Amino acid sequence: MKNSIIQILVMLLLPIASWSQQDSSYKMTYETYLRQVLDHHPRVYQADIVQENGAASVLKAKGGFDPKLEGSIQQKYFDDKQYYSTINAGLKVPTWFGLSAKAGYDKNQGVYLNQSDRMPESGLWYAGLELELGKGLIIDQRRAELKKAKLFQQSSELERQMLRNELVLEASEAYWDWMNAYFQKDIFEEAVANAKFRLEGVIATVIMGDRPAIDTVEASIQWQNRLFGYNQAILNLENAKEKLQLYLWVDGNVPLELNNASPILPSISNMMDLFQRTLLEKDSLLLNHPYLQINELKLKQNIVDFKLKREELKPELTLKYNALNAPVNNNPITNYSMANYTWGGTLSYPILSRKARGDVKLSKLKIEDAKLNNKQLSAKVNYSINVSENKLNTAINQLALFQQTEDSYRRLYFAERDLFNIGESSLFMINSREKSFLDAQIKRIDLITKALISGNELNYQLMIPVE
């Protein structure tokens, strides 16, 4: 019976030789990984598109101030007569302060031309101004759209920063989870090797008659438990690797694979010092927080709308003046006289102005709502930052405390192992000490990961710019 048990255990142990981890071909630091993400991930390109949308909006709004060439021709021929021919060509240049400059050329002729439209045979040159003195003097639709477009451009730049920060948060968490799974796999791999070594030692002592055969059963159970943990660690590592590869791209369209890459455990003290230095800049970062700035820019857009709506309460009063001159030898300035001109004006005003007054009221309420929303958002941002700060401080303190606990478990395990090797400890005790030490190592890696993720969450809540 003893020999049968030993033979079965030896056969079970044969596959263990194939489990040794192959050496990784290269180490991938967190900094290298993050640089790859920020340079090549598709969402980085999408964030750039958001910024380009802002620039395109400004370009579109500036189009409202583009000079415009105008021209028209109307002619009528009937019964071998030219009843009339009216030709007009000109250039209109709008300016910022409700003033437009115009210049052009008119030529009218025909048998039945309206008397007021008759002019010298060579036509007339004109140049003049068109001025809005009522509605549109302070602000009009074109100026409002340009102001709002410039505010939107600033907002799109901040939104780009927020999208990049969100990507860094997610990608960083994927890296730390991968690092966690990788080192847990290493811990279980070593535990499997130790359990195998102990089982082989127990088998050898049973063969020599120094231990009862039942000890091989307990040693085998421990080896199987370590193997179960190792297989689960391999599964966790593969899943973490798949998640990490979601963030590895080339030029935004070619996904990358990790292959034999392995992580490097960063200097925890350096990382924690960096996070603590970040907290010293908390007040200044909060003042320039993208969330708050974006909402402030939206408020400014609402104020522009309010000013435009308020402008609608004014009457429409437009004055036009054009200086005229008949060209001599195709020279439009020769014989110019200030006595030759046209002028005119238009005036209109809705008596009750109910639509305009309603729009002003709605716009004003929208501003009040935006101000209240900004106060709530500021409180939420402060809350999120404080929560992240508390999580980070707790994680740092727990890690510092547990490093001492892990060291105690290590000393107990090594001491028990020495006693076991000289025959003064039981298999039960060495397995118990080893399990406690194994759990302590895993918990330490979990705490390191938790601290690093908490630090990145704090960076995200503070919206530290990443480039």
WOWOSUL-V458770 format. One record per helix or strand of 3 or more residues. SS is the DSSP state (helix for helix, strand for strand). FROM is the first residue (numbers start at 1). TO is the last residue. Records with the same first field share a line. If there is no record, write none. Layout:
SS: FROM-TO ; FROM-TO
This chain:
helix: 2-19 ; 30-40 ; 42-65 ; 115-117 ; 141-208 ; 214-245 ; 268-280 ; 282-287 ; 290-311 ; 354-421 ; 427-462
strand: 26-28 ; 68-78 ; 81-94 ; 99-109 ; 124-132 ; 261-263 ; 316-325 ; 341-348
